[in-house]
C-alpha cells in the first residue's frame, strides 16, 4: 500500500513524502493479527536540484478482536484485489494503513486470491463464534 503526504510548495521549492507499507494478516484464537512495516521517502526539489532520502519505518502489530468485526469481504478487482474489513469500534483500526473510519482495506497479491478466500471463511467462522459466545453470556 502506498500513502502520499501533501506536497509542500513554497518559493520555488517542492517537498513531498511517500510511505509504502507491506505486511501480513493472520488469524489468532481471538481475531486478526496485522503486522506491517514500511519505508518513507522524502523528496526535495529546489533550484533545479533534487535530493531524496529514505527511512525504514518500524514493525507495528495490531490485533483486531473477532467480536468487533462486523463484515469481511473480498473485493475481486482485476489488478488490485483487497479484503475489506468493517469493525464496530474505530479505535481498533487506529494507525492501520488503509483504514478510514470503521473500514480497513488490505491489498491481496493476485496470486494469493485463493488463500484470501480461505482466510475470509475462517475469519467469518471466528467472528460468528465470538458473537455466539457473547450472546451466551459469561460462563458459570
KOLBAVO-147012 format. One record per atom (N, C-alpha, C): residue in one letter; atom name; x, y, z. Coordinates in steps of 0.1 Angstrom, whole numbers. Layout:
# KOLBAVO-147012
+-------+------+-------+-------+-------+
! bamar ! bafi !     x !     y !     z !
+-------+------+-------+-------+-------+
!     A !   CA !     X !     Y !     Z !
...
+-------+------+-------+-------+-------+
***
This chain:
# KOLBAVO-147012
+-------+------+-------+-------+-------+
! bamar ! bafi !     x !     y !     z !
+-------+------+-------+-------+-------+
!     X !    N !     8 !   -12 !     0 !
!     X !   CA !     0 !     0 !     0 !
!     X !    C !     9 !    12 !     0 !
!     X !    N !     4 !    22 !    -7 !
!     X !   CA !    12 !    35 !    -8 !
!     X !    C !     3 !    46 !    -2 !
!     X !    N !     9 !    55 !     6 !
!     X !   CA !     2 !    66 !    11 !
!     X !    C !    11 !    79 !     8 !
!     X !    N !     5 !    88 !     1 !
!     X !   CA !    13 !   101 !    -2 !
!     X !    C !     9 !   112 !     7 !
!     X !    N !    18 !   119 !    13 !
!     X !   CA !    16 !   130 !    21 !
!     X !    C !    13 !   142 !    12 !
!     X !    N !     8 !   153 !    18 !
!     X !   CA !     6 !   165 !    10 !
!     X !    C !    19 !   171 !     6 !
!     X !    N !    20 !   175 !    -7 !
!     X !   CA !    32 !   182 !   -12 !
!     X !    C !    32 !   196 !    -6 !
!     X !    N !    44 !   201 !    -3 !
!     X !   CA !    45 !   215 !     2 !
!     X !    C !    53 !   223 !    -8 !
!     X !    N !    47 !   233 !   -13 !
!     X !   CA !    53 !   242 !   -23 !
!     X !    C !    54 !   256 !   -17 !
!     X !    N !    67 !   261 !   -18 !
!     X !   CA !    69 !   275 !   -13 !
!     X !    C !    82 !   280 !   -19 !
!     X !    N !    81 !   292 !   -25 !
!     X !   CA !    93 !   299 !   -31 !
!     X !    C !   101 !   290 !   -40 !
!     X !    N !    95 !   284 !   -49 !
!     X !   CA !   103 !   276 !   -59 !
!     X !    C !   108 !   263 !   -53 !
!     X !    N !   103 !   259 !   -42 !
!     X !   CA !   108 !   246 !   -36 !
!     X !    C !    95 !   237 !   -34 !
!     X !    N !    97 !   224 !   -38 !
!     X !   CA !    87 !   214 !   -36 !
!     X !    C !    92 !   203 !   -27 !
!     X !    N !    85 !   200 !   -17 !
!     X !   CA !    88 !   189 !    -8 !
!     X !    C !    76 !   179 !    -8 !
!     X !    N !    80 !   166 !   -10 !
!     X !   CA !    69 !   156 !   -10 !
!     X !    C !    74 !   144 !    -1 !
!     X !    N !    64 !   136 !     3 !
!     X !   CA !    67 !   125 !    11 !
!     X !    C !    57 !   113 !     7 !
!     X !    N !    63 !   101 !     6 !
!     X !   CA !    55 !    90 !     2 !
!     X !    C !    59 !    78 !    12 !
!     X !    N !    49 !    71 !    17 !
!     X !   CA !    51 !    60 !    25 !
!     X !    C !    46 !    47 !    18 !
!     X !    N !    54 !    37 !    18 !
!     X !   CA !    50 !    24 !    13 !
!     X !    C !    50 !    14 !    24 !
!     X !    N !    39 !     6 !    25 !
!     X !   CA !    37 !    -4 !    35 !
!     X !    C !    35 !   -18 !    29 !
!     X !    N !    40 !   -28 !    36 !
!     X !   CA !    37 !   -41 !    33 !
!     X !    C !    36 !   -49 !    46 !
!     X !    N !    28 !   -59 !    46 !
!     X !   CA !    26 !   -67 !    58 !
!     X !    C !    18 !   -80 !    56 !
!     X !    N !    15 !   -86 !    67 !
!     X !   CA !     7 !   -98 !    67 !
!     X !    C !    -4 !   -97 !    77 !
!     X !    N !   -14 !  -106 !    74 !
!     X !   CA !   -26 !  -107 !    84 !
!     X !    C !   -27 !  -122 !    87 !
!     X !    N !   -29 !  -125 !    99 !
!     X !   CA !   -30 !  -139 !   103 !
!     X !    C !   -41 !  -140 !   114 !
!     X !    N !   -48 !  -151 !   114 !
!     X !   CA !   -58 !  -154 !   124 !
!     X !    C !   -52 !  -159 !   137 !
!     X !    N !   -57 !  -154 !   148 !
!     X !   CA !   -53 !  -159 !   161 !
!     X !    C !   -66 !  -165 !   167 !
!     X !    N !   -65 !  -170 !   179 !
!     X !   CA !   -77 !  -175 !   185 !
!     X !    C !   -87 !  -165 !   189 !
!     X !    N !   -83 !  -152 !   189 !
!     X !   CA !   -91 !  -141 !   194 !
!     X !    C !   -95 !  -131 !   182 !
!     X !    N !   -89 !  -132 !   171 !
!     X !   CA !   -92 !  -123 !   160 !
!     X !    C !   -81 !  -123 !   149 !
!     X !    N !   -78 !  -111 !   144 !
!     X !   CA !   -68 !  -110 !   133 !
!     X !    C !   -56 !  -102 !   139 !
!     X !    N !   -44 !  -107 !   136 !
!     X !   CA !   -32 !  -100 !   140 !
!     X !    C !   -26 !   -94 !   127 !
!     X !    N !   -25 !   -81 !   126 !
!     X !   CA !   -19 !   -74 !   115 !
!     X !    C !    -5 !   -70 !   119 !
!     X !    N !     4 !   -73 !   110 !
!     X !   CA !    18 !   -69 !   112 !
!     X !    C !    23 !   -62 !    99 !
!     X !    N !    29 !   -50 !   100 !
!     X !   CA !    34 !   -43 !    89 !
!     X !    C !    46 !   -34 !    92 !
!     X !    N !    53 !   -31 !    82 !
!     X !   CA !    63 !   -21 !    83 !
!     X !    C !    64 !   -14 !    69 !
!     X !    N !    73 !    -5 !    68 !
!     X !   CA !    73 !     3 !    55 !
!     X !    C !    85 !    11 !    54 !
!     X !    N !    85 !    20 !    44 !
!     X !   CA !    96 !    29 !    41 !
!     X !    C !    90 !    42 !    37 !
!     X !    N !    96 !    53 !    42 !
!     X !   CA !    92 !    66 !    40 !
!     X !    C !   102 !    73 !    31 !
!     X !    N !    98 !    79 !    20 !
!     X !   CA !   107 !    85 !    11 !
!     X !    C !   104 !   100 !    10 !
!     X !    N !   114 !   108 !    13 !
!     X !   CA !   113 !   123 !    12 !
!     X !    C !   120 !   128 !     0 !
!     X !    N !   113 !   137 !    -8 !
!     X !   CA !   120 !   143 !   -19 !
!     X !    C !   119 !   158 !   -18 !
!     X !    N !   129 !   165 !   -22 !
!     X !   CA !   130 !   179 !   -21 !
!     X !    C !   136 !   184 !   -34 !
!     X !    N !   128 !   193 !   -41 !
!     X !   CA !   132 !   199 !   -54 !
!     X !    C !   133 !   214 !   -52 !
!     X !    N !   145 !   219 !   -54 !
!     X !   CA !   148 !   233 !   -52 !
!     X !    C !   159 !   238 !   -61 !
!     X !    N !   156 !   249 !   -68 !
!     X !   CA !   167 !   254 !   -76 !
!     X !    C !   173 !   245 !   -87 !
!     X !    N !   165 !   236 !   -92 !
!     X !   CA !   170 !   227 !  -102 !
!     X !    C !   177 !   215 !   -97 !
!     X !    N !   178 !   213 !   -84 !
!     X !   CA !   184 !   201 !   -78 !
!     X !    C !   174 !   193 !   -71 !
!     X !    N !   176 !   180 !   -71 !
!     X !   CA !   167 !   171 !   -64 !
!     X !    C !   175 !   163 !   -54 !
!     X !    N !   169 !   163 !   -42 !
!     X !   CA !   175 !   154 !   -31 !
!     X !    C !   164 !   145 !   -26 !
!     X !    N !   168 !   134 !   -22 !
!     X !   CA !   158 !   124 !   -16 !
!     X !    C !   165 !   116 !    -6 !
!     X !    N !   157 !   112 !     4 !
!     X !   CA !   162 !   103 !    14 !
!     X !    C !   151 !    93 !    18 !
!     X !    N !   155 !    82 !    23 !
!     X !   CA !   146 !    72 !    27 !
!     X !    C !   148 !    68 !    42 !
!     X !    N !   138 !    64 !    48 !
!     X !   CA !   139 !    59 !    62 !
!     X !    C !   130 !    46 !    63 !
!     X !    N !   135 !    37 !    70 !
!     X !   CA !   127 !    24 !    73 !
!     X !    C !   118 !    27 !    85 !
!     X !    N !   105 !    24 !    83 !
!     X !   CA !    96 !    25 !    94 !
!     X !    C !    96 !    13 !   103 !
!     X !    N !    93 !    14 !   116 !
!     X !   CA !    94 !     2 !   124 !
!     X !    C !    82 !    -7 !   122 !
!     X !    N !    84 !   -20 !   126 !
!     X !   CA !    74 !   -30 !   126 !
!     X !    C !    63 !   -26 !   136 !
!     X !    N !    51 !   -28 !   131 !
!     X !   CA !    39 !   -25 !   140 !
!     X !    C !    30 !   -37 !   140 !
!     X !    N !    24 !   -40 !   152 !
!     X !   CA !    15 !   -51 !   153 !
!     X !    C !     2 !   -45 !   159 !
!     X !    N !    -9 !   -50 !   153 !
!     X !   CA !   -22 !   -45 !   158 !
!     X !    C !   -32 !   -57 !   158 !
!     X !    N !   -39 !   -60 !   168 !
!     X !   CA !   -48 !   -71 !   168 !
!     X !    C !   -62 !   -65 !   168 !
!     X !    N !   -70 !   -71 !   159 !
!     X !   CA !   -85 !   -67 !   158 !
!     X !    C !   -93 !   -79 !   164 !
!     X !    N !   -99 !   -77 !   175 !
!     X !   CA !  -107 !   -88 !   181 !
!     X !    C !  -118 !   -92 !   172 !
!     X !    N !  -121 !  -105 !   172 !
!     X !   CA !  -132 !  -110 !   163 !
!     X !    C !  -145 !  -105 !   167 !
!     X !    N !  -147 !  -102 !   179 !
!     X !   CA !  -160 !   -97 !   184 !
!     X !    C !  -163 !   -83 !   178 !
!     X !    N !  -153 !   -76 !   173 !
!     X !   CA !  -155 !   -62 !   168 !
!     X !    C !  -157 !   -62 !   153 !
!     X !    N !  -155 !   -74 !   146 !
!     X !   CA !  -156 !   -74 !   132 !
!     X !    C !  -171 !   -75 !   128 !
!     X !    N !  -175 !   -66 !   120 !
!     X !   CA !  -189 !   -65 !   116 !
!     X !    C !  -191 !   -72 !   102 !
!     X !    N !  -181 !   -70 !    93 !
!     X !   CA !  -181 !   -76 !    80 !
!     X !    C !  -167 !   -78 !    74 !
!     X !    N !  -165 !   -88 !    67 !
!     X !   CA !  -153 !   -90 !    60 !
!     X !    C !  -156 !   -96 !    46 !
!     X !    N !  -151 !   -89 !    36 !
!     X !   CA !  -154 !   -93 !    22 !
!     X !    C !  -141 !   -92 !    14 !
!     X !    N !  -141 !  -100 !     3 !
!     X !   CA !  -130 !   -99 !    -7 !
!     X !    C !  -135 !   -92 !   -19 !
!     X !    N !  -129 !   -81 !   -22 !
!     X !   CA !  -133 !   -74 !   -34 !
!     X !    C !  -123 !   -78 !   -45 !
!     X !    N !  -129 !   -84 !   -55 !
!     X !   CA !  -121 !   -90 !   -66 !
!     X !    C !  -119 !   -81 !   -78 !
!     X !    N !  -110 !   -72 !   -76 !
!     X !   CA !  -106 !   -62 !   -86 !
!     X !    C !   -95 !   -70 !   -95 !
!     X !    N !   -95 !   -67 !  -108 !
!     X !   CA !   -86 !   -74 !  -116 !
!     X !    C !   -71 !   -72 !  -112 !
!     X !    N !   -67 !   -60 !  -111 !
!     X !   CA !   -53 !   -57 !  -107 !
!     X !    C !   -50 !   -56 !   -93 !
!     X !    N !   -60 !   -51 !   -85 !
!     X !   CA !   -57 !   -48 !   -71 !
!     X !    C !   -69 !   -54 !   -62 !
!     X !    N !   -69 !   -67 !   -61 !
!     X !   CA !   -79 !   -73 !   -51 !
!     X !    C !   -76 !   -69 !   -37 !
!     X !    N !   -86 !   -68 !   -29 !
!     X !   CA !   -84 !   -64 !   -15 !
!     X !    C !   -94 !   -70 !    -6 !
!     X !    N !   -91 !   -72 !     7 !
!     X !   CA !  -100 !   -76 !    17 !
!     X !    C !  -105 !   -64 !    24 !
!     X !    N !  -118 !   -62 !    25 !
!     X !   CA !  -124 !   -51 !    32 !
!     X !    C !  -129 !   -56 !    46 !
!     X !    N !  -125 !   -50 !    56 !
!     X !   CA !  -129 !   -54 !    70 !
!     X !    C !  -136 !   -42 !    76 !
!     X !    N !  -148 !   -43 !    80 !
!     X !   CA !  -156 !   -33 !    88 !
!     X !    C !  -156 !   -37 !   102 !
!     X !    N !  -155 !   -27 !   111 !
!     X !   CA !  -155 !   -30 !   126 !
!     X !    C !  -165 !   -21 !   133 !
!     X !    N !  -168 !   -25 !   145 !
!     X !   CA !  -178 !   -17 !   153 !
!     X !    C !  -171 !    -7 !   162 !
!     X !    N !  -158 !    -7 !   163 !
!     X !   CA !  -150 !     1 !   172 !
!     X !    C !  -139 !     8 !   164 !
!     X !    N !  -139 !    21 !   162 !
!     X !   CA !  -129 !    28 !   154 !
!     X !    C !  -115 !    27 !   160 !
!     X !    N !  -114 !    26 !   173 !
!     X !   CA !  -101 !    25 !   180 !
!     X !    C !   -93 !    14 !   176 !
!     X !    N !   -99 !     3 !   172 !
!     X !   CA !   -91 !    -9 !   169 !
!     X !    C !   -83 !    -8 !   156 !
!     X !    N !   -87 !     2 !   147 !
!     X !   CA !   -80 !     4 !   135 !
!     X !    C !   -71 !    16 !   135 !
!     X !    N !   -69 !    22 !   147 !
!     X !   CA !   -61 !    34 !   148 !
!     X !    C !   -46 !    31 !   143 !
!     X !    N !   -42 !    39 !   133 !
!     X !   CA !   -28 !    37 !   128 !
!     X !    C !   -26 !    27 !   118 !
!     X !    N !   -37 !    19 !   114 !
!     X !   CA !   -36 !     9 !   104 !
!     X !    C !   -36 !    15 !    90 !
!     X !    N !   -25 !    13 !    82 !
!     X !   CA !   -25 !    18 !    68 !
!     X !    C !   -37 !    13 !    60 !
!     X !    N !   -44 !    22 !    53 !
!     X !   CA !   -55 !    17 !    45 !
!     X !    C !   -68 !    18 !    53 !
!     X !    N !   -68 !    22 !    66 !
!     X !   CA !   -80 !    23 !    74 !
!     X !    C !   -86 !    37 !    72 !
!     X !    N !   -99 !    38 !    71 !
!     X !   CA !  -106 !    50 !    70 !
!     X !    C !  -120 !    48 !    77 !
!     X !    N !  -122 !    55 !    88 !
!     X !   CA !  -134 !    53 !    96 !
!     X !    C !  -134 !    39 !   102 !
!     X !    N !  -145 !    32 !    99 !
!     X !   CA !  -147 !    19 !   105 !
!     X !    C !  -143 !     8 !    95 !
!     X !    N !  -135 !    12 !    85 !
!     X !   CA !  -132 !     2 !    75 !
!     X !    C !  -117 !     2 !    72 !
!     X !    N !  -112 !   -10 !    69 !
!     X !   CA !   -98 !   -12 !    66 !
!     X !    C !   -97 !   -20 !    53 !
!     X !    N !   -88 !   -16 !    44 !
!     X !   CA !   -86 !   -24 !    32 !
!     X !    C !   -72 !   -30 !    32 !
!     X !    N !   -72 !   -43 !    30 !
!     X !   CA !   -59 !   -50 !    30 !
!     X !    C !   -57 !   -55 !    16 !
!     X !    N !   -47 !   -50 !     9 !
!     X !   CA !   -44 !   -54 !    -5 !
!     X !    C !   -40 !   -69 !    -5 !
!     X !    N !   -44 !   -76 !   -15 !
!     X !   CA !   -40 !   -90 !   -17 !
!     X !    C !   -33 !   -92 !   -30 !
!     X !    N !   -22 !   -98 !   -30 !
!     X !   CA !   -15 !  -101 !   -42 !
!     X !    C !   -24 !  -110 !   -51 !
!     X !    N !   -23 !  -108 !   -64 !
!     X !   CA !   -32 !  -116 !   -73 !
!     X !    C !   -30 !  -131 !   -71 !
!     X !    N !   -18 !  -135 !   -69 !
!     X !   CA !   -16 !  -150 !   -67 !
!     X !    C !   -20 !  -155 !   -54 !
!     X !    N !   -24 !  -146 !   -45 !
!     X !   CA !   -29 !  -150 !   -31 !
!     X !    C !   -44 !  -149 !   -30 !
!     X !    N !   -51 !  -147 !   -41 !
!     X !   CA !   -66 !  -146 !   -40 !
!     X !    C !   -73 !  -158 !   -34 !
!     X !    N !   -68 !  -170 !   -38 !
!     X !   CA !   -74 !  -182 !   -33 !
!     X !    C !   -72 !  -183 !   -18 !
!     X !    N !   -60 !  -180 !   -13 !
!     X !   CA !   -56 !  -181 !     1 !
!     X !    C !   -65 !  -170 !     8 !
!     X !    N !   -67 !  -159 !     2 !
!     X !   CA !   -76 !  -148 !     8 !
!     X !    C !   -90 !  -153 !    10 !
!     X !    N !   -95 !  -161 !     1 !
!     X !   CA !  -109 !  -166 !     2 !
!     X !    C !  -109 !  -176 !    14 !
!     X !    N !  -100 !  -184 !    16 !
!     X !   CA !   -99 !  -194 !    27 !
!     X !    C !   -98 !  -186 !    40 !
!     X !    N !   -89 !  -175 !    40 !
!     X !   CA !   -87 !  -167 !    52 !
!     X !    C !  -101 !  -161 !    56 !
!     X !    N !  -109 !  -156 !    47 !
!     X !   CA !  -122 !  -150 !    50 !
!     X !    C !  -132 !  -160 !    55 !
!     X !    N !  -132 !  -172 !    50 !
!     X !   CA !  -140 !  -182 !    55 !
!     X !    C !  -137 !  -185 !    70 !
!     X !    N !  -124 !  -187 !    73 !
!     X !   CA !  -120 !  -189 !    87 !
!     X !    C !  -123 !  -177 !    96 !
!     X !    N !  -121 !  -165 !    90 !
!     X !   CA !  -124 !  -153 !    98 !
!     X !    C !  -139 !  -152 !   101 !
!     X !    N !  -147 !  -155 !    92 !
!     X !   CA !  -162 !  -154 !    94 !
!     X !    C !  -166 !  -164 !   105 !
!     X !    N !  -160 !  -176 !   104 !
!     X !   CA !  -163 !  -186 !   115 !
!     X !    C !  -159 !  -181 !   128 !
!     X !    N !  -147 !  -175 !   129 !
!     X !   CA !  -142 !  -170 !   142 !
!     X !    C !  -151 !  -159 !   147 !
!     X !    N !  -155 !  -150 !   138 !
!     X !   CA !  -164 !  -138 !   142 !
!     X !    C !  -177 !  -144 !   147 !
!     X !    N !  -183 !  -154 !   140 !
!     X !   CA !  -196 !  -159 !   144 !
!     X !    C !  -195 !  -166 !   157 !
!     X !    N !  -184 !  -173 !   159 !
!     X !   CA !  -182 !  -180 !   172 !
!     X !    C !  -181 !  -170 !   184 !
!     X !    N !  -174 !  -159 !   181 !
!     X !   CA !  -172 !  -148 !   191 !
!     X !    C !  -186 !  -142 !   194 !
!     X !    N !  -194 !  -140 !   184 !
!     X !   CA !  -208 !  -134 !   186 !
!     X !    C !  -216 !  -144 !   194 !
!     X !    N !  -215 !  -157 !   191 !
!     X !   CA !  -223 !  -167 !   198 !
!     X !    C !  -219 !  -167 !   213 !
!     X !    N !  -206 !  -167 !   215 !
!     X !   CA !  -202 !  -167 !   229 !
!     X !    C !  -207 !  -155 !   237 !
!     X !    N !  -207 !  -143 !   230 !
!     X !   CA !  -212 !  -131 !   236 !
!     X !    C !  -227 !  -132 !   240 !
!     X !    N !  -234 !  -138 !   231 !
!     X !   CA !  -249 !  -140 !   233 !
!     X !    C !  -252 !  -150 !   245 !
!     X !    N !  -243 !  -160 !   246 !
!     X !   CA !  -245 !  -170 !   257 !
!     X !    C !  -242 !  -164 !   271 !
!     X !    N !  -235 !  -153 !   271 !
!     X !   CA !  -232 !  -147 !   284 !
!     X !    C !  -220 !  -153 !   290 !
!     X !    N !  -216 !  -148 !   302 !
!     X !   CA !  -205 !  -153 !   309 !
!     X !    C !  -207 !  -168 !   314 !
!     X !    N !  -196 !  -175 !   314 !
!     X !   CA !  -196 !  -189 !   318 !
!     X !    C !  -198 !  -190 !   333 !
!     X !    N !  -206 !  -199 !   338 !
!     X !   CA !  -208 !  -200 !   352 !
!     X !    C !  -201 !  -212 !   358 !
+-------+------+-------+-------+-------+
***
